[in-house]
């Protein structure tokens, strides 16, 4: 990667970007700039909207004049080759696709985007596979260790509409998680504020803290086993590591969670051959941004998760 020094730039916001948060507007334009730096220049008031300071959650209006200060930009790494096996294999994971969006069954272990030592991730791989789709963007994210449904927009207008559905909690996401112990029948909602901390290493760690952001996750028992429970989790809010931390807060850490799990519990499952986080986004439901029709997409579990359930069922 090479670096180049930007100059101060002024951008007038087009109507197409009205309603977008200023932090997301900057992240899309300052490719290669660490997220922490983008928030730092916002916090220090170096970014101006109509000559005034702007908070990260400020929603842009058509005609706003945005001042972007000089920052050190890392020139983007070229996209991976579409011929790489790891890239080509994504083609078989496409669950739904049309002119404005696609839903993919993300494999466990694949980051949604490059960075933090990774040359490329899911979105870069998709851009290599779909060179004619010039506006591919992640609608939401999944942790690297989590598998399942992830939604990608192909048009700016679709991205804006889908983000609005997320903000208004109109998009329904369902996950399967295998957790330690017997989940209590009456615990159908975990509501606990979450505070995110970034360590010096860049690793993100989240904990329940009164100073954190309001967070809610619905839980439903799907299947019981001797020492664990398969639950269905539905996040009402969309915080980092939310399901994992809320499960832990309820006393039921998720199997093979390297950050928030229980090693003794994981060892009990060693006979199943499981070596990955048992968290899978199995269903996604949303309104199509063009037609308004309800779209429901289901993602099958991978071999490792299916094998673990077979083991627990004694099959």
C-alpha positions in Angstrom: 0.0 0.0 0.0 1.1 3.5 -0.7 0.1 6.7 1.1 -0.8 10.1 -0.2 -1.5 13.4 1.5 -5.0 14.8 0.8 -5.7 18.5 0.6 -8.7 20.2 2.2 -11.7 19.4 0.1 -15.2 20.9 0.0 -18.2 18.7 -1.0 -21.8 19.7 -1.6 -24.2 17.0 -0.6 -26.3 15.7 -3.4 -30.0 14.9 -2.8 -29.1 11.2 -3.2 -27.2 11.4 0.1 -29.7 13.3 2.1 -30.4 11.5 5.4 -27.0 9.8 5.5 -25.0 10.2 8.7 -21.9 12.4 8.4 -19.6 9.6 9.8 -20.8 7.1 7.1 -20.5 9.8 4.5 -16.8 10.3 5.4 -16.0 6.6 5.7 -17.2 6.1 2.2 -15.0 8.9 0.9 -11.9 8.4 2.9 -11.1 4.9 1.8 -8.0 3.5 3.6 -8.4 5.9 6.5 -8.7 4.1 9.9 -12.2 4.5 11.4 -10.7 5.8 14.6 -9.1 8.7 12.7 -12.4 9.6 11.0 -14.1 9.9 14.4 -11.1 11.8 15.8 -11.3 14.5 13.2 -15.1 14.7 13.8 -14.6 15.0 17.5 -11.9 17.7 17.1 -14.1 19.8 14.9 -11.9 19.5 11.8 -14.9 18.4 9.8 -17.3 21.2 9.2 -20.9 21.2 7.8 -21.9 24.6 6.6 -18.9 26.0 8.6 -20.1 24.4 11.9 -19.0 21.5 13.9 -20.9 18.2 13.3 -21.5 15.3 15.5 -21.0 11.8 14.0 -24.7 11.1 14.0 -25.6 14.4 12.2 -27.8 13.5 9.2 -26.8 15.4 6.0 -29.3 17.5 4.1 -29.2 18.2 0.3 -27.1 21.2 -0.3 -25.0 20.9 2.8 -21.4 22.0 2.3 -18.9 19.6 4.0 -15.3 20.5 4.7 -13.0 17.5 4.8 -9.6 18.2 6.3 -6.3 16.9 5.0 -5.7 13.3 6.2 -3.2 10.6 5.4 -5.0 8.3 3.0 -3.8 4.8 2.3 -4.2 4.0 -1.4 -6.7 1.1 -1.7 -5.4 -2.4 -2.2 -6.4 -3.8 -5.6 -9.3 -6.2 -5.5 -8.5 -9.9 -5.1 -8.5 -12.1 -8.2 -11.9 -13.5 -9.0 -10.1 -16.7 -9.8 -9.1 -17.3 -6.2 -10.8 -20.3 -4.7 -12.0 -18.4 -1.6 -13.5 -15.8 -3.9 -15.1 -18.2 -6.4 -16.6 -20.3 -3.6 -18.8 -17.3 -2.6 -20.7 -17.7 -5.9 -22.3 -20.8 -4.5 -23.2 -19.0 -1.3 -25.5 -16.4 -3.0 -29.0 -17.0 -1.6 -30.9 -14.3 -3.3 -30.0 -11.7 -6.0 -31.7 -9.2 -8.2 -30.8 -5.8 -9.8 -30.6 -3.8 -6.5 -29.4 -6.2 -3.8 -28.1 -9.7 -2.9 -28.1 -11.9 0.2 -25.2 -14.2 0.8 -24.6 -17.0 3.3 -21.3 -15.7 4.7 -18.9 -18.4 5.7 -17.5 -18.5 9.2 -14.0 -17.1 9.4 -14.4 -14.5 6.6 -14.3 -10.9 7.6 -16.9 -8.7 6.0 -14.2 -6.3 4.7 -10.4 -6.1 4.6 -8.3 -4.3 7.2 -6.6 -5.2 10.5 -4.0 -7.3 8.7 -6.5 -8.8 6.2 -5.8 -8.1 2.6 -9.4 -8.5 1.6 -12.8 -9.6 2.9 -16.3 -10.4 1.8 -17.2 -7.1 0.2 -13.9 -6.9 -1.8 -14.4 -10.5 -3.0 -17.9 -9.7 -4.2 -16.7 -6.6 -6.0 -14.2 -8.9 -7.8 -17.0 -11.3 -8.7 -19.4 -8.5 -9.8 -17.2 -6.0 -11.6 -20.2 -4.4 -13.3 -21.9 -3.7 -10.0 -20.2 -0.4 -9.2 -22.0 0.4 -6.0 -21.8 -2.8 -3.9 -22.0 -1.9 -0.2 -22.6 -3.8 3.0 -26.1 -3.0 4.5 -25.1 -4.4 7.8 -22.3 -6.5 9.3 -21.6 -9.9 10.8 -18.7 -10.8 13.1 -15.9 -12.6 11.3 -16.7 -15.8 13.3 -20.4 -15.7 12.6 -21.9 -17.3 9.5 -25.2 -16.7 7.7 -27.4 -14.1 6.0 -25.7 -10.9 5.1 -27.4 -8.2 2.9 -25.5 -6.2 0.2 -27.0 -3.4 -1.8 -26.1 -2.7 -5.4 -27.5 0.8 -5.6 -27.2 3.9 -3.4 -31.0 4.3 -3.3 -31.5 0.7 -2.1 -28.8 1.2 0.6 -30.6 4.3 1.9 -33.9 2.5 2.1 -32.5 -0.6 3.8 -30.6 1.5 6.3 -33.9 3.2 7.1 -35.5 -0.2 7.7 -32.7 -1.0 10.2 -33.1 2.4 12.0 -36.8 1.9 12.3 -36.4 -1.8 13.4 -38.4 -3.0 10.4 -35.7 -5.6 9.4 -36.0 -8.9 11.2 -32.8 -11.0 11.8 -32.9 -14.4 13.3 -29.8 -16.3 14.6 -29.2 -19.8 16.0 -26.8 -20.0 18.9 -25.8 -23.0 21.0 -25.4 -21.9 24.6 -24.1 -23.4 27.8 -26.7 -24.8 30.2 -30.5 -24.8 30.3 -31.9 -21.5 29.1 -34.7 -20.5 31.4 -38.1 -20.5 29.8 -39.2 -17.1 31.2 -36.1 -15.3 29.8 -37.4 -14.1 26.4 -35.7 -10.7 26.4 -32.3 -9.5 27.5 -32.2 -5.7 27.8 -28.8 -4.6 29.0 -26.7 -1.5 27.9 -23.5 -2.3 26.0 -20.3 -0.4 26.1 -17.7 -1.0 23.5 -14.0 -0.7 24.2 -11.1 -0.8 21.7 -7.9 -2.2 23.1 -4.4 -0.9 22.1 -4.1 -3.9 19.9 -7.2 -2.8 18.0 -9.3 -5.7 19.4 -12.9 -4.7 20.3 -14.3 -5.9 23.6 -17.9 -5.2 24.7 -19.4 -5.4 28.2 -22.6 -4.7 29.9 -22.3 -1.3 31.5 -24.8 1.4 32.6 -22.8 3.9 30.6 -23.3 1.9 27.4 -25.9 2.1 24.7 -29.4 0.7 25.1 -29.5 -2.8 23.7 -32.2 -5.5 23.5 -32.1 -9.1 22.2 -35.1 -11.5 22.1 -34.4 -15.2 22.8 -36.5 -18.3 22.2 -35.7 -21.9 23.1 -35.4 -24.0 19.9 -34.0 -27.3 21.3 -32.7 -28.6 24.6 -29.8 -30.9 25.2 -28.2 -32.4 28.3 -25.8 -29.6 29.1 -26.7 -26.9 26.5 -29.6 -25.2 24.6 -30.1 -24.3 21.0 -31.7 -20.8 21.1 -33.0 -18.5 18.4 -31.9 -14.9 19.0 -33.3 -11.8 17.4 -31.5 -8.5 18.0 -33.8 -5.6 18.4 -30.9 -3.2 18.3 -27.7 -3.7 16.4 -24.7 -3.3 18.7 -21.3 -4.9 18.2 -21.1 -8.5 19.6 -24.7 -7.9 21.0 -26.0 -11.5 20.9 -22.7 -12.9 22.3 -22.6 -10.5 25.3 -26.3 -10.7 26.0 -26.1 -14.5 26.1 -23.2 -14.3 28.5 -25.1 -11.7 30.6 -28.0 -14.2 30.9 -25.5 -16.8 32.2 -25.3 -18.8 28.9 -22.2 -18.1 26.9 -22.1 -19.3 23.3 -20.2 -22.4 22.3 -16.6 -21.7 21.1 -16.8 -18.0 21.6 -13.1 -17.0 21.9 -13.9 -13.6 23.5 -16.9 -14.3 25.8 -17.1 -18.1 26.1 -16.4 -20.8 28.6 -13.5 -23.1 27.9 -14.8 -25.9 30.1 -18.1 -25.9 28.2 -16.2 -25.9 24.8 -14.2 -28.9 26.0 -17.4 -30.8 26.7 -18.3 -30.3 23.0 -14.9 -31.4 21.7 -16.3 -34.8 20.7 -18.5 -33.1 18.2 -15.6 -31.7 16.2 -16.8 -28.1 16.6 -14.0 -25.6 16.2 -15.9 -22.4 15.4 -18.4 -20.0 17.1 -21.8 -21.6 17.1 -23.7 -18.4 15.9 -25.5 -18.5 12.6 -27.7 -15.8 11.0 -30.3 -18.3 9.6 -33.0 -15.9 8.5 -33.4 -12.4 7.2 -36.7 -10.6 6.5 -37.1 -7.1 5.0 -39.1 -5.1 2.6 -37.8 -4.9 -0.9 -36.6 -1.3 -1.5 -38.2 -1.2 -5.0 -41.4 -3.2 -4.8 -42.2 -3.0 -1.1 -42.8 -6.8 -1.0 -41.6 -8.8 2.0 -38.5 -10.8 1.2 -37.6 -13.7 3.5 -34.2 -15.5 3.0 -33.0 -18.5 4.9 -29.4 -19.7 5.1 -28.6 -23.3 5.8 -26.1 -24.1 8.5 -22.6 -25.3 7.4 -21.3 -28.8 7.9 -19.7 -28.1 11.3 -22.8 -26.8 12.9 -25.0 -29.6 11.5 -22.5 -32.2 12.7 -22.5 -30.7 16.2 -26.3 -30.9 16.4 -26.2 -34.5 15.2 -23.7 -35.3 17.9 -25.8 -33.7 20.6 -28.9 -35.6 19.4 -27.0 -38.8 19.5 -27.4 -39.5 15.9 
